[in-house]
Amino acid sequence: MFLKSISFTSVIMLVIIGITLITCDQTQQVTTSDTPPEISRFTTTIVTQPGAFDEPMAFTFTDEENIIIVERKGGVKHFDTKSREVELITTIPVNTKYVNAEGESREAEEGLMGVVADPNFSTNHWIYLFYADPDTPKHLLTRWELDNDQLDPDSKKVLLSFPTQRELCCHTGGGMVFDKDGNLYLTTGNNTANPPQGTSNLDERPGRKHHDDQRTAGNTNDLRGKILRIHPEADGSYSIPEGNLFPPGTEKARPEIYTMGHRNPWRVSVDNKTGYIYWGEVGPDASRDSTIGPRGYDEFNQARQAGFFGWPYFIGDNKAYADYDYTTGEIKGYFDTAHVINDSPNNTGLTELPKPQKAFIWYPYSNSEEFPLVGSSGRSATGGPIFRLADFAESDQRFPPYYEGKWLMVEFMRGWIMSVTMNEKGDFESMERFLPDEDFQSAIDIKFSPNGDLYVLEYGSAWFRGNANAQLKRIEYNGGNRIPVVVANADKIAGAVPLSVQFTSQGTTDYDNDPLQYTWNIHSENGYNRTLSESDPNVTFDKKGNYQVTLTVRDGNGGSNSQSFDIQAGNEPPQVNIEITKGNQSFFFPGATLEYEASVEDREDGSLENGIDWNQVSLNFDYAPEGFDPIEIAQNHRASDDWTTFSKGGVLVNQNDCRSCHLNDRKSVGPSYQEVAARYKNNPAQQQMLAKKIITGGTGVWGEHAMSAHPQLSEADALLMVNYIMSLADQPVKGRNYSPRGSLTTDIPPGDNGHGSYLMRVAYTDQGNEPIGPLT
């Protein structure tokens, strides 16, 4: 039993933005289909800024230079691959909540879930969005016209809709892709509750239909738990291509179904040479085999033609679940692949189902005997594209012949991309780690661009929130002169002025051993502009401001590479510490008492004894059971930071005249804050408008009364006030506001084995020092 006592100064994230320039006159590496390229010939670059996305879900290319990214809360954003600017196009109203029978609300997996551009986008400007209707429990496949970064609201066409349940979690799918014949594939989740034992969903008892996947994934007359294939028509309707699982007119069967028997099929891709489709599929959570069925497996799947993929009766290589009677506890046998019968009272489709196809690749939480390279830990199979040289015939930077016909599949939880080799028939032969030194954090979508670069969209580290590491990455192949690998660092990236900073290029290399030239450029909006040609210069910043620093390294053969970061001069980061004054600092004993003392000091704000209010500090003390989920702990830590931010926003609201016109939960002269939050919660653009309105004042939105101006506020403080108001739309952010010094008891939660750890964490966000914003 260990106590993790964490002493914090300030955690500041330095995100390096890589800028890559590649020129011609390069000696090409000779590669064949049997020769793997050197890893150094691939360059991975984060092409978006931190905070650019709020729960990104999927993306699509409209052409080589333009990408559309959709976010769960409804945001539709445009990314320019040349300027690297991300702009919000619009926000689609969507549902993002589950509400159970008791009226309790929580975040849902659904929202805006998928996007794909029409194959003829250059002439018709159509994009397709798949999302949860904001009012009625149903999912919609819609088509819109997108022209000059404007989504025409009058152009909306609903191609397809189907009902869903919103009482219980989970699974929505949302992957979309077109094949070369203009057929659109769409993945849909099973929309069924996760059983607590982590097995299959076969509960046929009355009142338990949302726990029975035989009503969705195993139902030929339901569009959930499927991969659909349709051919969109110009008038907004669709036709049914030949070769789907059930021909039009088949009784009790939907002709849109291409494959069925899916739990949570995610990102789907098409091999343009063979026409086969590939996707990742997330399986159930059972960690070990039991009498009612096998342990859980995730799958990466291939479909050469329409078919049934087994769920909820089989998983993996057709491992069978028990026909278990939830009323009597009786096992009536195990399902038979030769004769699959859906006799559930919740089934509205055919009783006899097609013979199931086994998974292409399958793996459990623990090590896989069949596919040992996938490793062990959490799992969430995403999917990925098949590489074909012919798809990028006019590109001079496409991947080399070695990857011809290989499947590049990504795993959301494990952070890897595997390169899967198949024979001419499409049978599995082998797999290998692609770019093994890279960690793809929560990769939720992956696609090749029209010019052959590989893009990976990362959701970020915590669920249901905007993450600083929600980002888009580009992977480029260079067969000629390799550009330098640039490492740019500084011994300090924030502090009070005068701020002396030692810059370093240590770690910068060139794989071709070319002589290198270094150029540091430092500039700011206050007119500062300085260029230095040393490899490791020292610079002193005398004026407050945000300084953009870029190190560019040239190799003398036309190749160059850059990395950039910011220096914030004028605000010293806060120093935060926790000291255990009585008790063991390495081990804890059940029921023992620990005495602690927290301290916070900030050069500009003061200390807890002088200037800093303890209510703006959050201290967390949590028990983490053995084998705890790091994502969950990260969420708790982020919530602690949120508490300090919202606390400051609340302090600013109270310090100004806001309460004279507004109350939290009821109307006064102006609307209640909860009314304001309900209106603008899911509209980031309007939240920016609210921040400006707090500063400038206004009238006409909620009635005749004018809103006072607050010109003394900075935009950053106004945004903190808006964030605080928006937080009132949901359950309050939970921060545990223990006193700065006191005692805590290390109790073991009931039912726990006592092999866990206690974690203590303190967070403080300072007041900032204009023009420098707050630091945590």
C-alpha positions in Angstrom: 0.0 0.0 0.0 1.6 3.2 -1.1 1.0 6.8 -0.5 1.8 9.0 -3.5 2.5 12.4 -2.1 2.8 14.8 -5.0 4.6 18.1 -4.6 3.7 20.6 -7.4 5.4 23.6 -8.7 3.7 24.6 -11.9 3.0 22.2 -14.7 3.4 24.0 -17.9 2.9 22.2 -21.2 5.5 23.1 -23.9 4.0 22.0 -27.2 6.3 22.0 -30.1 4.8 22.9 -33.5 6.8 21.4 -36.3 7.1 23.2 -39.7 8.5 21.1 -42.5 9.9 22.4 -45.8 11.1 19.9 -48.3 12.7 20.8 -51.6 13.7 18.9 -54.7 17.1 17.9 -56.1 17.2 15.0 -53.7 18.7 11.5 -54.1 15.8 9.1 -53.8 16.0 6.1 -51.5 15.5 2.9 -53.6 12.8 0.8 -52.0 11.0 -2.3 -53.3 7.9 -4.1 -52.0 10.2 -6.3 -49.9 12.4 -3.5 -48.5 11.0 -1.6 -45.5 11.9 2.1 -45.5 14.1 3.6 -42.9 12.0 5.0 -40.0 14.0 8.3 -40.3 12.3 8.9 -43.7 9.0 9.6 -42.0 8.3 12.9 -40.3 5.4 13.2 -37.8 4.2 16.8 -37.2 1.5 18.2 -35.0 -0.2 20.6 -37.4 -2.7 22.2 -35.1 -2.4 24.4 -32.0 -3.3 23.1 -28.5 -6.9 23.7 -27.7 -7.9 23.8 -31.4 -10.5 21.1 -30.9 -13.2 20.2 -28.4 -13.8 16.4 -28.6 -12.9 15.9 -32.3 -14.5 12.8 -33.7 -13.8 12.4 -37.4 -12.4 14.3 -40.4 -12.6 14.3 -44.2 -10.6 15.9 -47.1 -12.5 18.2 -49.5 -9.3 18.6 -51.5 -5.5 18.4 -50.9 -5.4 21.6 -48.8 -8.7 21.6 -46.9 -9.9 19.3 -44.1 -13.3 19.3 -42.3 -13.2 18.1 -38.7 -16.4 17.5 -36.7 -16.7 17.5 -32.9 -19.0 15.6 -30.6 -20.8 18.7 -29.3 -21.7 19.7 -32.9 -18.8 21.8 -34.0 -17.9 21.7 -37.7 -14.4 23.1 -38.3 -12.2 23.8 -41.3 -8.4 23.2 -41.3 -6.2 24.7 -43.9 -3.1 22.5 -44.5 -1.1 25.4 -45.8 -1.8 28.1 -43.2 -2.5 25.6 -40.4 -5.4 27.7 -39.3 -8.5 26.1 -37.7 -11.8 27.9 -38.0 -15.3 27.1 -36.7 -17.7 26.9 -39.7 -20.8 26.3 -37.6 -22.3 24.3 -34.7 -24.9 21.7 -35.5 -27.6 21.3 -32.8 -27.1 17.7 -31.5 -28.0 15.6 -28.5 -25.1 14.9 -26.2 -26.9 13.4 -23.1 -28.4 10.2 -21.8 -31.3 10.7 -19.5 -32.4 7.6 -17.6 -35.8 6.6 -16.3 -35.2 8.5 -13.1 -34.5 11.7 -15.0 -30.7 11.7 -14.3 -28.6 13.1 -17.0 -25.0 12.3 -18.0 -22.8 12.7 -21.0 -23.5 10.4 -23.9 -21.2 8.9 -26.6 -23.5 10.4 -29.2 -23.5 13.9 -30.7 -22.0 14.8 -34.1 -20.3 11.5 -34.9 -19.2 11.4 -38.5 -18.4 13.3 -41.7 -17.4 12.5 -45.2 -17.1 14.6 -48.4 -18.9 13.6 -51.6 -16.6 12.1 -54.2 -17.6 15.0 -56.5 -17.2 17.7 -53.9 -15.3 19.9 -56.2 -18.4 20.4 -58.3 -21.4 19.8 -56.0 -19.9 21.0 -52.6 -21.7 18.3 -50.7 -20.7 16.8 -47.3 -22.5 14.2 -45.3 -22.9 14.4 -41.5 -24.1 11.7 -39.1 -25.4 12.9 -35.8 -27.9 12.5 -33.0 -31.1 14.5 -33.5 -31.3 17.2 -30.8 -35.0 16.7 -30.0 -36.1 13.2 -31.0 -34.2 9.9 -30.0 -32.9 9.1 -33.5 -29.8 9.2 -35.5 -29.6 11.1 -38.8 -27.6 10.8 -42.0 -27.7 14.2 -43.6 -26.3 16.0 -46.7 -25.3 19.7 -46.7 -23.8 22.1 -49.1 -20.5 23.6 -48.0 -19.2 26.4 -50.1 -16.5 29.0 -49.2 -16.5 27.6 -45.6 -20.2 28.3 -45.2 -22.6 25.5 -44.5 -25.9 26.4 -46.1 -28.7 25.6 -43.5 -31.3 25.5 -46.3 -29.4 22.8 -48.2 -29.9 20.1 -45.5 -31.3 16.8 -46.8 -32.1 13.9 -44.5 -31.1 10.8 -46.4 -31.6 8.3 -43.6 -32.8 8.2 -40.0 -33.5 5.5 -37.4 -34.8 5.5 -33.8 -32.5 5.0 -30.8 -32.8 4.8 -27.1 -31.2 7.5 -24.9 -31.7 6.1 -21.4 -28.5 3.9 -21.3 -25.1 4.0 -22.8 -23.6 3.1 -25.5 -22.2 2.7 -29.0 -22.9 4.8 -32.0 -20.4 4.0 -34.8 -20.2 7.0 -37.1 -17.5 5.9 -39.6 -18.2 6.8 -43.2 -16.4 6.2 -46.5 -17.3 6.2 -50.2 -16.1 3.4 -52.6 -15.1 4.0 -56.2 -18.6 3.4 -57.4 -20.1 6.2 -55.3 -21.6 3.9 -52.6 -21.6 5.2 -49.1 -20.7 3.0 -46.2 -21.9 4.0 -42.6 -21.1 2.2 -39.4 -23.8 2.2 -36.6 -23.4 1.0 -33.0 -25.6 -1.5 -31.2 -27.2 1.2 -28.9 -27.4 -1.3 -26.1 -26.4 -1.1 -22.4 -23.1 -2.7 -21.3 -23.8 -5.7 -19.0 -22.0 -5.4 -15.7 -20.3 -8.8 -16.2 -18.8 -7.6 -19.5 -20.2 -10.4 -21.6 -22.8 -10.4 -24.4 -26.2 -8.6 -24.3 -28.9 -11.3 -24.3 -31.3 -10.3 -21.6 -34.8 -11.1 -22.8 -36.7 -10.4 -19.6 -39.6 -8.0 -19.7 -38.5 -4.4 -19.3 -35.0 -5.2 -20.2 -35.1 -4.7 -24.0 -32.3 -2.1 -23.9 -30.1 -4.9 -22.5 -30.8 -7.3 -25.5 -28.7 -6.9 -28.6 -30.9 -9.4 -30.4 -33.2 -6.4 -31.0 -30.5 -4.4 -32.8 -27.2 -6.0 -33.8 -28.8 -9.4 -34.3 -32.0 -8.0 -35.9 -32.2 -8.0 -39.7 -35.0 -5.4 -39.5 -33.0 -2.8 -37.5 -30.2 -0.5 -38.7 -28.3 -0.5 -35.5 -25.2 -2.6 -35.0 -24.6 -2.7 -38.8 -22.5 -1.4 -41.6 -24.9 0.2 -44.1 -24.2 0.6 -47.8 -26.4 3.0 -49.9 -25.9 5.0 -53.1 -26.8 8.7 -52.5 -28.8 10.3 -55.3 -28.8 13.9 -56.4 -32.2 14.7 -55.0 -31.3 13.7 -51.5 -32.7 10.2 -51.6 -30.7 7.0 -52.0 -30.8 3.7 -53.9 -29.7 0.2 -52.9 -26.6 -1.2 -54.6 -26.5 -4.8 -55.7 -24.8 -7.2 -53.3 -26.1 -6.0 -50.0 -27.0 -8.7 -47.4 -30.8 -8.6 -48.1 -32.2 -7.7 -51.5 -35.0 -5.0 -51.6 -38.3 -6.6 -50.9 -37.0 -9.2 -48.4 -39.6 -9.5 -45.7 -38.4 -8.4 -42.2 -35.0 -7.3 -43.5 -33.6 -3.8 -44.3 -32.0 -3.6 -47.7 -29.5 -1.0 -46.5 -27.6 -3.6 -44.5 -24.2 -4.6 -45.9 -22.9 -6.3 -42.8 -24.6 -7.0 -39.5 -23.8 -8.6 -36.1 -21.7 -5.6 -34.8 -21.3 -4.3 -31.3 -19.5 -1.0 -32.0 -18.0 -0.8 -35.5 -15.9 2.3 -35.7 -13.9 3.7 -38.6 -14.4 2.0 -41.9 -12.2 2.0 -45.0 -12.4 0.6 -48.5 -9.6 -1.0 -50.5 -10.0 0.6 -53.9 -8.3 -2.3 -55.6 -10.3 -5.2 -54.2 -13.4 -3.5 -52.9 -13.0 -5.1 -49.5 -14.0 -3.0 -46.5 -12.0 -2.9 -43.2 -12.9 -1.5 -39.8 -12.2 -1.6 -36.1 -14.8 -3.0 -33.7 -14.8 -2.4 -29.9 -15.8 -5.5 -27.9 -17.1 -6.1 -24.3 -15.2 -5.9 -21.1 -15.0 -9.4 -19.6 -11.4 -10.0 -18.6 -11.7 -13.8 -18.4 -13.7 -16.7 -19.8 -16.8 -17.8 -17.8 -19.6 -20.4 -18.1 -21.8 -17.9 -19.9 -19.2 -16.9 -22.5 -15.7 -16.0 -23.5 -13.7 -13.1 -22.3 -14.0 -9.8 -24.2 -12.2 -9.2 -27.5 -11.7 -6.2 -29.7 -11.6 -6.9 -33.5 -10.2 -5.6 -36.7 -12.4 -6.9 -39.4 -12.4 -7.4 -43.2 -15.5 -8.0 -45.3 -15.1 -9.2 -48.8 -18.8 -9.3 -49.3 -22.0 -8.8 -47.4 -22.3 -10.9 -44.3 -23.1 -11.5 -40.6 -20.2 -11.0 -38.1 -21.7 -12.9 -35.2 -22.5 -10.4 -32.4 -24.3 -10.9 -29.9 -23.9 -14.7 -30.3 -20.2 -15.0 -31.2 -17.0 -13.0 -30.8 -13.4 -13.1 -32.1 -12.9 -16.3 -34.2 -16.5 -17.2 -33.5 -16.1 -18.1 -29.8 -19.7 -18.8 -28.7 -21.7 -17.3 -25.9 -24.2 -19.3 -23.8 -27.9 -19.2 -24.5 -28.4 -18.0 -20.9 -31.9 -17.6 -19.3 -31.7 -14.5 -17.1 -34.9 -15.4 -15.3 -34.0 -19.0 -14.2 -30.2 -18.8 -14.4 -30.2 -21.8 -16.7 -27.7 -22.3 -19.5 -29.7 -23.9 -22.3 -26.6 -24.6 -24.4 -24.1 -22.6 -26.6 -24.9 -20.9 -29.9 -24.0 -22.9 -33.0 -22.4 -21.2 -36.0 -24.1 -23.7 -38.3 -27.6 -22.7 -37.2 -28.0 -19.2 -35.6 -31.5 -18.5 -34.4 -32.8 -15.2 -33.1 -35.9 -16.1 -31.1 -35.8 -13.1 -28.8 -39.2 -11.5 -28.1 -37.4 -8.2 -28.9 -36.5 -9.3 -32.4 -38.6 -7.8 -35.3 -36.6 -9.4 -38.1 -35.8 -12.8 -39.4 -35.5 -15.7 -37.0 -32.8 -17.6 -38.9 -29.6 -15.6 -39.4 -26.8 -16.1 -42.0 -23.7 -18.1 -41.0 -21.3 -15.9 -39.1 -17.9 -14.8 -40.3 -15.1 -14.8 -37.8 -13.0 -11.8 -37.1 -9.9 -11.0 -39.1 -7.8 -10.0 -36.1 -9.0 -10.3 -32.4 -7.3 -9.7 -29.1 -8.3 -9.5 -25.3 -7.1 -7.2 -22.6 -4.3 -9.6 -21.8 -1.6 -10.9 -24.2 -2.9 -12.5 -27.4 -1.6 -15.9 -28.4 -2.7 -15.4 -32.0 -1.5 -11.8 -32.4 1.2 -11.2 -29.7 2.4 -7.9 -31.2 -0.7 -6.0 -30.2 0.4 -6.2 -26.5 -1.9 -5.9 -23.5 -3.8 -3.2 -21.6 -7.0 -1.3 -22.4 -8.3 -1.7 -25.9 -10.4 0.2 -28.4 -9.9 -0.9 -32.0 -10.4 2.1 -34.3 -9.6 1.2 -37.9 -7.5 2.7 -40.7 -6.9 2.9 -44.5 -5.5 0.4 -47.0 -2.5 1.9 -48.9 -2.5 1.6 -52.7 0.1 3.3 -54.9 -2.5 3.8 -57.6 -4.5 6.0 -55.3 -1.7 8.6 -55.3 -0.3 8.1 -58.9 0.4 11.8 -59.3 2.1 12.3 -55.9 5.9 12.5 -55.5 5.7 12.0 -51.7 3.4 9.0 -51.4 4.5 6.1 -49.2 7.0 3.7 -50.9 6.0 0.4 -52.6 6.7 -1.6 -49.4 3.3 -0.5 -48.1 1.4 -1.5 -51.2 -1.8 -3.3 -50.1 -1.0 -3.0 -46.4 -3.6 -2.1 -43.8 -2.5 0.7 -41.5 -4.7 0.2 -38.5 -4.7 2.3 -35.3 -5.7 1.5 -31.7 -7.3 4.3 -29.6 -6.2 3.0 -26.2 -2.9 1.4 -26.9 -1.5 4.2 -29.1 0.0 2.2 -31.9 -0.4 1.9 -35.6 0.1 -1.6 -37.1 1.0 -2.3 -40.7 -0.8 -5.5 -41.7 0.4 -7.6 -44.6 -2.0 -9.7 -46.6 -1.6 -12.1 -49.5 -3.2 -11.7 -52.9 -6.5 -13.2 -51.6 -6.6 -10.8 -48.7 -5.7 -13.4 -46.0 -3.7 -12.3 -43.0 0.1 -12.9 -43.3 1.8 -10.7 -40.7 1.9 -7.4 -38.9 4.5 -5.0 -37.7 4.6 -1.8 -35.7 4.5 1.3 -37.9 6.7 4.1 -36.5 7.2 2.2 -33.2 8.7 5.2 -31.4 5.5 7.3 -31.9 2.6 7.3 -29.4 -0.7 8.2 -31.0 -2.8 9.4 -28.1 -6.4 8.4 -28.4 -6.4 8.3 -32.2 -10.0 8.5 -33.3 -9.6 8.8 -37.0 -6.9 8.2 -39.6 -6.8 8.8 -43.4 -4.5 9.4 -46.3 -4.7 12.8 -47.9 -5.1 13.2 -51.6 -1.3 13.8 -52.0 -0.4 10.6 -50.0 0.4 12.0 -46.5 -1.1 10.1 -43.6 -3.2 12.2 -41.1 -4.1 11.0 -37.6 -6.8 12.8 -35.5 -6.3 12.5 -31.7 -9.2 12.9 -29.4 -7.1 13.7 -26.3 -6.5 12.1 -22.9 -9.8 12.8 -21.0 -13.4 11.9 -21.9 -16.2 14.4 -22.6 -14.1 17.5 -22.5 -11.8 19.7 -24.6 -8.2 18.5 -24.3 -5.0 20.4 -24.9 -3.7 17.3 -26.7 -6.7 17.0 -29.0 -4.8 17.5 -32.2 -4.2 16.6 -35.8 -0.9 14.9 -36.9 0.6 14.6 -40.3 3.0 11.8 -41.3 5.1 12.5 -44.4 7.4 10.2 -46.3 10.6 11.6 -47.8 12.5 9.3 -50.1 15.3 11.8 -50.9 17.3 14.2 -48.8 16.1 13.9 -45.2 15.4 17.1 -43.5 17.0 17.8 -40.1 15.4 16.6 -37.0 15.0 19.7 -34.9 14.8 19.9 -31.1 14.3 23.3 -29.7 14.2 23.9 -26.0 14.5 26.6 -23.3 15.4 26.4 -19.6 12.4 28.6 -18.8 9.3 29.3 -20.8 7.6 31.7 -18.3 8.6 34.1 -15.6 8.8 37.6 -14.3 10.8 40.3 -16.2 13.7 40.6 -16.6 13.5 37.0 -17.8 16.8 35.4 -18.8 16.3 32.4 -21.1 18.9 29.9 -22.3 17.8 28.4 -25.6 19.3 25.1 -26.8 19.2 23.1 -30.0 20.7 20.0 -28.2 19.4 16.8 -29.8 19.1 18.3 -33.3 20.4 15.8 -35.8 20.6 15.2 -39.6 20.4 11.6 -40.8 22.4 12.4 -43.9 25.2 13.9 -41.8 24.9 17.3 -43.6 26.5 20.4 -42.0 23.7 22.4 -40.3 22.9 26.1 -40.1 20.8 27.4 -37.2 18.5 30.5 -37.2 16.5 31.5 -34.1 13.8 34.1 -34.8 12.0 35.7 -31.9 9.2 38.2 -32.3 6.1 39.5 -30.5 3.1 41.8 -31.1 4.8 44.6 -29.1 7.3 45.1 -32.0 10.2 42.9 -30.7 12.0 41.1 -33.6 15.3 39.5 -33.3 17.3 36.9 -35.3 20.2 34.9 -34.0 22.5 32.5 -35.8 24.0 30.7 -32.8 23.0 27.1 -32.0 22.4 27.9 -28.3 21.8 31.6 -27.6 20.9 33.3 -24.4 18.3 36.1 -24.5 17.0 38.4 -21.8 13.4 39.7 -22.1 13.0 43.1 -20.4 9.4 43.8 -21.5 6.2 41.9 -20.6 4.7 40.0 -23.5 4.1 36.8 -25.4 7.1 36.0 -27.6 7.0 33.5 -30.4 10.3 31.6 -30.8 11.2 29.6 -33.9 14.3 27.6 -34.5 14.9 26.9 -38.2 17.7 24.4 -39.2 19.0 24.1 -42.8 21.1 21.3 -44.1 22.7 23.0 -47.1 21.0 20.6 -49.6 17.7 22.5 -49.7 16.1 20.7 -46.7 15.0 22.6 -43.7 12.8 22.0 -40.6 11.6 24.2 -37.8 10.1 24.0 -34.3 8.3 26.8 -32.5 7.1 27.6 -29.0 6.1 30.6 -26.9 7.9 32.4 -24.1 5.6 34.3 -21.6 7.5 37.1 -20.0 5.8 38.9 -17.1 4.2 36.3 -15.0 6.1 34.0 -12.7 4.5 30.5 -12.4 3.0 29.7 -9.0 4.9 27.4 -6.6 2.7 24.8 -5.0 3.7 22.2 -2.4 2.2 19.6 -0.1 4.1 18.5 2.9 3.2 15.5 5.1 3.9 16.8 8.6 2.9 13.7 10.5 2.6 10.2 9.2 4.4 7.8 6.8 5.1 9.4 3.4 5.7 6.1 1.5 3.2 3.7 3.0 -0.2 4.0 4.5 -2.0 1.9 7.0 -5.8 1.5 7.1 -7.5 3.9 9.4 -4.3 5.9 10.0 -4.2 9.7 10.2 -2.0 11.8 8.1 -1.3 15.5 8.9 -0.5 17.7 6.0 0.2 21.3 5.1 -0.2 22.9 1.6 1.6 26.0 0.6 1.0 28.3 -2.4 3.3 31.1 -3.4 3.1 33.4 -6.4 5.4 36.3 -7.1 2.5 38.5 -8.4 -0.4 37.2 -6.3 1.3 36.6 -2.9 0.8 33.6 -0.7 -1.9 31.8 1.3 -0.9 34.0 4.2 -1.0 37.2 2.1 -3.1 37.7 -1.0 -4.3 34.3 -2.1 -7.7 33.0 -1.1 -7.7 29.3 -0.3 -11.1 29.0 -2.1 -9.1 29.5 -5.3 -7.0 26.4 -4.5 -8.2 22.9 -5.0 -6.8 20.0 -3.0 -7.8 16.4 -3.9 -7.2 13.3 -1.8 -8.4 10.2 -3.6 -8.1 6.4 -3.2 -7.1 4.7 -6.4 -7.8 0.9 -6.3 -5.2 -1.5 -7.6 -5.1 -1.4 -11.4 -6.9 2.0 -11.6 -7.6 3.6 -15.0 -5.0 6.4 -15.7 -7.6 8.2 -17.8 -10.0 8.3 -14.9 -7.2 9.7 -12.7 -6.3 12.2 -15.3 -10.0 13.3 -15.4 -9.9 13.8 -11.6 -6.8 15.9 -11.9 -8.2 18.0 -14.7 -11.3 18.5 -12.7 -9.1 19.9 -9.9 -7.7 22.4 -12.3 -11.2 23.3 -13.6 -12.2 24.0 -10.0 -9.6 26.6 -9.6 -10.5 28.2 -13.0 -14.3 28.2 -12.2 -13.5 29.5 -8.7 -11.7 32.5 -10.2 -14.6 33.1 -12.6 -17.0 33.0 -9.7 -14.8 35.5 -7.7 -14.8 37.9 -10.7 -18.6 37.6 -11.0 -18.9 38.4 -7.3 -16.4 41.3 -7.4 -18.2 43.1 -10.2 -21.8 44.3 -10.3 -23.1 41.1 -12.0 -25.2 39.8 -9.0 -27.2 43.0 -8.9 -29.0 41.9 -12.1 -28.4 38.1 -12.3 -29.0 35.2 -9.9 -27.9 31.6 -10.5 -31.2 29.8 -10.6 -34.0 32.4 -11.1 -34.7 35.5 -13.1 -34.0 38.9 -11.7 -33.6 42.1 -13.8 -31.7 39.9 -16.2 -32.0 36.2 -17.0 -30.7 33.7 -14.5 -27.2 32.4 -15.1 -28.7 28.9 -15.7 -30.9 30.3 -18.4 -27.9 31.9 -20.1 -25.9 28.7 -19.8 -28.7 26.6 -21.2 -28.8 28.9 -24.3 -25.1 29.1 -25.0 -23.6 26.0 -23.5 -22.9 24.2 -26.8 -22.0 27.3 -28.8 -18.4 28.3 -28.4 -18.7 31.2 -30.9 -21.5 32.7 -28.9 -19.5 32.3 -25.7 -16.8 34.4 -27.3 -19.5 37.0 -28.1 -20.7 36.9 -24.4 -17.2 37.6 -23.2 -17.0 40.7 -25.5 -20.5 41.8 -24.4 -19.4 41.6 -20.7 -16.7 44.2 -21.6 -18.7 46.4 -24.0 -22.3 46.0 -22.6 -25.4 45.6 -24.7 -29.2 45.1 -24.8 -32.0 43.5 -26.8 -31.3 39.8 -26.3 -33.2 39.0 -23.0 -35.4 42.1 -22.8 -35.4 45.9 -22.6 -32.9 46.3 -19.8 -29.3 47.3 -20.8 -26.3 45.3 -19.6 -23.6 47.4 -18.1 -20.2 47.6 -19.7 -17.1 46.4 -17.9 -14.2 48.0 -19.8 -11.8 47.4 -16.9 -11.9 43.6 -17.5 -9.5 41.9 -19.8 -10.9 39.5 -22.4 -9.2 36.6 -20.5 -11.1 37.5 -17.3 -14.3 37.9 -19.2 -13.9 34.4 -20.7 -13.3 33.0 -17.2 -16.6 34.6 -16.1 -18.4 33.1 -19.1 -16.8 29.7 -18.4 -18.1 29.9 -14.8 -21.6 30.8 -16.0 -21.5 27.9 -18.5 -20.6 25.5 -15.8 -24.0 26.1 -14.1 -25.7 24.3 -17.0 -24.4 20.9 -15.7 -23.5 19.5 -12.3 -21.0 21.8 -10.6 -17.4 20.9 -11.0 -16.4 18.9 -8.1 -13.3 20.1 -6.2 -12.6 19.0 -2.7 -11.9 22.2 -0.8 -10.0 20.8 2.1 -8.3 23.3 4.4 -4.6 24.3 3.6 -3.5 22.3 6.6 -5.2 19.5 8.5 -5.6 15.8 8.8 -7.0 13.0 6.6 -7.8 9.4 7.3 -6.5 6.6 5.0 -9.6 4.3 5.1 -10.0 1.4 2.7 -13.3 1.6 0.7 -15.7 -1.2 1.5 -15.1 -4.3 -0.7 -11.6 -3.2 -1.8 -8.6 -5.4 -1.4 -6.5 -2.6 0.1 -3.8 -2.9 -2.5 -4.4 0.5 -4.0 -2.8 3.9 -3.4 -3.8 7.3 -2.0 -3.1 10.3 -4.2 -2.9 13.9 -3.0 -2.9 16.8 -5.4 -3.2 20.5 -5.2 -3.8 23.0 -8.0 -3.8 26.8 -8.2 -4.4 29.0 -11.2 -2.9 32.5 -10.7 -4.4 35.8 -11.6 -2.2 36.4 -14.6 -0.3 39.6 -15.2 -1.4 41.5 -18.3 -0.8 40.7 -21.1 0.2 37.3 -19.8 -2.8 35.0 -18.9 -3.2 32.8 -15.9 -0.8 29.9 -15.2 -1.6 26.7 -13.3 
